[in-house]
Amino acid sequence: MAITHLKRSKPEAEKAEDDAKVRGVVEATLADIEARGDAAVRDLSEKFDGYSPASFRLSPGEIEAAMQQVSAREMEDIKFAQAQIRRFAEAQRASMTDIEVETLPGVILGHRNIPVQSVGCYVPGGKFPMVASAHMSVLTASVAGVPRIVASAPPVDGGPHPAIVAAMHMGGAHEIYVLGGIQAVGAMAIGTETIEPVHMLVGPGNAFVAEAKRQLFGRVGIDLFAGPTETMVIADDTVDAEICATDLLGQAEHGYNSPACLITNSRRLAEATMAECDRLLQILPTAETARASWAEYGDVVLCDTHDEMLRVANDMAYEHVQVMTDRDDWYLENMASYGALFLGPRTNVANGDKVIGTNHTLPTRKAGRYTGGLWVGKFLKTHSYQKVTTDEAATLVGEYGSRLCMLEGFVGHAEQCNIRVRRYGGINVPYGEGAPYREAAE
């Protein structure tokens, strides 16, 4: 048994150097926004986007004007995509129920699923205006019942991108801003003179947006720590090189540092896929970006068995995992660390990104080991509550609670229990002492 790397991405140390440069820029920029508020946001927008309107927030009239620029066909496509995403999000929401149980006679425990009260949704719009990201964040937050949804995307060609504005508005955004990059997420999280801060930030973005969210985590909640788009193809001889190469390069075009990996037990398929990638890069219109990603962040891993392929895939924990084998359901049952699975050759990551109904904001950089992607549940907080309704229950739980508090040395905690034992059980417990065993009191 052996695992062979026929192609490796650049060393982790070099990738870490790039991250360190971004970290310093983001830290200084967020400090500037905190210190100078709207003035800093305007300066940053002018510097990076050449955009400085009277107000970064779109008025109802400006939203309507932007939507008028969207063609009927584009509007119909957006509505179709949102219908699929809404349908799945509503099914997910229905699976999350409030509960209340009586665990002992007179002891009522429960939880409620309460929406986050305000969310900032960032929609990327630089090299590729990501209309679909508006569905994924804004619409999903709306299904969750978030009462204040703020959406922001950078200007495109000197103004708001019409289709992004349409998707935000139809998805349920209450406030729409034309702001990009660090200034957008910073303003939403920190707040300015004109922008009330939110409780949570969601949505993908470039390296600077991702790092800003990381640094703002704690001040606000975030959906997940997101890096560049990752795609993995797990394939055997049941498929050909053309479909494997297409799926790899179809995601590598996202940026110059988008990892793409093929894991296979077929040397023939591995070598043919590498050759096919070279061929497609001669004709792909976005080849400049995809070629850089494939050259520096592409991996081809040859394994002997499906068990080895599974082990490598779980260890790499990539964002998108396209499985095309003679045992796709086996991978579904056994994969434990990933963002989303795309099973079978009829399925593809692009459909998941844009239209099929699952959410495309997914964990990267091995975060799939401990979190899933954005979904309606990310916008809901599960809060527990307790209620004791009888004297007998207050006495019984109080006795146990008092002794367990004294075991840890928390005398004040114990007294919270003792006063209930005295008041509701008629048992004399001296101040500062643990509750007696019931048989001793009797």
Summary of the structure (lengths in Angstrom):
residues: 442
radius of gyration: 26.8
end to end distance: 69.9
largest distance: 88.9
contacts: 1507
relative contact order: 0.13
helix: 49%
strand: 17%
